[in-house]
Amino acid sequence: MFSASDIKDLRDKTGAGMLDCKKALQETAGDIDKAIDWLREKGISKAAKKESRIAAEGLCLTLSQGNNAVMVEVNCETDFVAKNEEFQNFVKMIATEILKHDELSTNDDVLSLVVDNESIGDKLVALTAKIGEKLSFRRFVKLTKEDNQVFGEYLHMGGKIGTIVVLEGANTEVAKDVAMQTAAMNPTCVSREDVPQDLLEHESNIIREQVINEGKPAEIAEKMVAGRLNKFYKEICLDEQVFVKDSSLSVGNYVKNNGGKIIKMVRFAVGEGIEKKQEDFASEVMKQING
């Protein structure tokens, strides 16, 4: 058998996670040296050393089948790996498996799925070790539509941005146009009714301070706040944005003119919100030149 101190010792020696260390000791009857080899064979020890590195590149992918659609984001460290066929196939495998299963609510649910007698999580660790970069399954969304609704999907720049929209009463061509609009103009909400109250209050306060700083009286300031909020809505609400293919229309009117209504919208951009490491190659070269 083995103790908690054995798990800690193995973790210190390999950098692997507590659960992986416990499993390794279970598989090797508590033999530390064999457990180290077990972790190395599984690629876990090598992969664990990459956990502190930043993975902000990668791919978004959308897939749909019947009344279900899914979008995933899987990250890596470099754009070079994002173009790797094995990495791309791995991303597609994850999206395909999510489509097959209902009641997946967390990343751990997805990573626990077993494909060809191996969990997706274990496959991720093995691919990390093989490719030599930190890989991360970041997020997913699964959407379901009604029979009278259609999906619109769009991937920009080979998967740097992915969007899925659900339209009611329109066709797939219109839905694709709306998905492209979503990718290009990055709306936050479908309509002004969907704007979170805290975001609305925050923007209102900023506008109010701007107007007061311009020297406007309080009674006029409130009217100006309302007017500028309308402009704000046209920037963040998909329904109210100017349609990029026809500036005489809003997106909502374009869809309405084609017998439809926008129901849902999801947009992923690879690496958004991840603090990327800034490389100063010129400085690095100068350091080498100067010894």
N, C-alpha and C positions, 0 to 999 in steps of 0.2 A: 504494500500500500504506500501512499504518499501523504504528505501533510501540506498545510497552507504555506509553510515556509519553502517547501519544494516547488510549489507553483510560483512563488515570488522569485525564487532563485532562477528558475527556468525563464521567467519573464525578463529578469535582468540580463540574462545571457543572450537572449534571442531578440528581445524587443517585441515579441508576439503578445497578443491580448491574453487576458486572464483565462477566458473560456477556451481559447485555443491551447494554452499551456495545460489546462486541466485535462482536455481531451487527449493531448499528446501523452501525458503521464498515464492516463487510463489505458491507452492503446499499447503502451510499452511497459506495463506493470510497475510503474514508478521509477524506471531506470532513466536518470537524467540524461546520460549520454545518448541513449537510444531515442529519447524524446526530442533531443536537439536534432538528431538525424531525421526523425519523423517530420518535424516542422520544416526542415530544409527540403525534404522530398516533396512535401505538399506545397512548397513555395511560400509558406506563411512567414518564415523567419526573414526571408529576403524582402517580402512585400511589406512587412511591418516596419522596416527601416525607412520606407518611403512615406509613412503616414504623415510626417510633419511637413512634407513638401506640398506645394500648391498646385492643384489641378484645376485650371480655369479655362482650358481649351476643351474640345470635344465635339459632340454631335447632339442635335435634336432629331428625332424621327417621329413621324406620324404614320399610323396604320389604321385602317378601318375594315370592318367586315359586318355586313348586315346592319343592325341597329346599334352597333358598338364601335367606338373609335378610341384610340389611345395615343398619347404623346409621351415620350420619354426624353430625358437628358442624361447622358453619360459623359463624364469628364475625364480628361487626360491632361498631361502637362504641356504638350506641344501640338501644334497644328499638324506636324509631320505624322504623328501617331493617329490623329483624327482621320487622316487619309489612308491609314493602314487597313487593308481589306479584312484582316482578322478582327480588328477592333470594330469595324463597321458591321461585320457579321454578328459579333457579340451584341451590339446595340439592337440589331434587328431581332435576334433571338429573344432578348428581354421583352421587347414590344410584342412579339408574337405570343409569348407565354402569358403576358398580362391579358391579352385579348381572350385567351382560352379560359381564364379563371375569373370568377366573380368573388366579391367580398374581400378584395385586397385593399387595405386602407393605409398601410405603412410601407416604407422601403424594406423593413425587415420581413414583411409578408412576402414581398417579391423575392428577396434574396434567399428565402427559405424554400422557394419552389424547386422541385427536383426535376432535372432534365437529364436523361440518359444516365441515371443512377448517381448524379452529382448535383448538389444544390447550386443555384446561380451564384450564391455567395462564394462557394468554393471555386467555382469557375472564374469568378472575378479575381480571387487571390492568385490562382494559377496563371491567369493572363497577365496580371501585374508583374509577376516574377519573370514570365517569358519575355514580355515587351521591354521591361526595364524602366517603366514609368509608373508613377502613382495613378491608378484608375479609380474612379468613384461613380457609383450609381447615385445620382443626385436627387432626381424627382420624377414623378409620373402623374398623369391624370387620365382617367378613363371616363368617357362621356357616353351616354345612352340617349338615343333619339326616338321619337314616335314615328309611326309609319308615314304620317303626312309631313315629316320633316326631312331635311337633307343635311349632310355634312359638307363643309368646305374645308379643304386641307391645303396648306402651302408650306414649302420649305424654301428658305432663301439662302443663297450662298452655300449650297450643298449641305445645309443643315445647321448653319449658324443661328438661324432664327426659324422657329416652327410655330404654326398657328392652326387651330381648329375652330371653326364656327359652326353653329347649328342654326339653320333657317327653317321657318315654317312657311309652307305654301309657295316656295320658289323652286328653282331648278339648280342643278349642280354647277352650272356655269356662273350663275349669279353668286352662289355660295363661294366659289373659287375667287371671284372678284373681291368679295368681302374679306376673305382670308388674306388675300394679298394686301388689301388696305390695312388690315390689322398688323401685318408684318411691317409695312412701310411707315405707318403713322403712330404706332404704339399707343393705342387708346387704353385707358385704365378701366373703363366700365362700358357696358352696352348703352345705358341711358342715364340721364341725370338722377333718376330715382334710385339707381344703384350706387351712387357716389356715397362713400362712408361719411357719416355725420362729422366725425373728427377732422377729416380732410377738408370738408366744406367749411367748417368753422375756422380752421387754420388759414385757409385761403382768404376767407372773408376778413379776418383780422389783419392780414398782410395788406390787402387792398384798402381797407379802412385807414390804416396808418399811412399808406402812400397818399391817399386823397387828402387827409388832414395835413400832411407835410407839404402838400401843394398849396395849402392856404385856403382850402374850400370850407365854407360854413358847414356845421354838423348836419343840417337838414338836407343840404345838397349832397353831402358826402354819402349819405345812405342810398340816395338814388344812383349815385355813381358806382357804389359797391354792387348794386343789383345789375347794372349795365355791364360792368367788368366781369361779374360772375358768369353772365351769359357767354362772354368770350372764352372764359375758362372752361365752361361746359363744352364748347365747340372744339376745344383742344383735346379734352380727355374722354369724351363720350363718343363711342363709335357711331351711334345713331346720328349725331349732330355734326360730325366731321365733314369737311368738304370732300366729296368723292374725287379721288385722284385721277380717275379716268374721264371725269366730266365735272369741271369746277362749278357748273351752274346748278348742281344737285348736291344735297347732303347724302350721306350713305343711306340713312334711313329712308329718304324719299326714293333713292334708286331702287332699293329693295321693295318698297311699297309699290312703285310703278310696275314692278315685275310680279306683283301678287303675293309678296312675301313679308315676313317680319323676322327681325333678328332675335333669337332666343338666348343663345349663349356664345361666349367668346373666351378662348384661352390662348395665351401667347407666351412662349419660352424664348429666351435669348441665351445662348451658351455663355456661361460664366458671369451672368449678371448678378451683382451683389457680392461677388467673390473678389477680395482684394488681391490683385495680381502683382507678382513680383516685377519690379521695374529693373530692367537690365540696362546698364550704361556701358555698352561695348567699347566706346571710344576711350573711356577712362581705364577699362581693363587692358586695352592695347597699350595705352601710355604707361601703365604700371609695369607691363612686361618689358617695354622698351627701356624704361628707366631702371630696370633690374629689381 
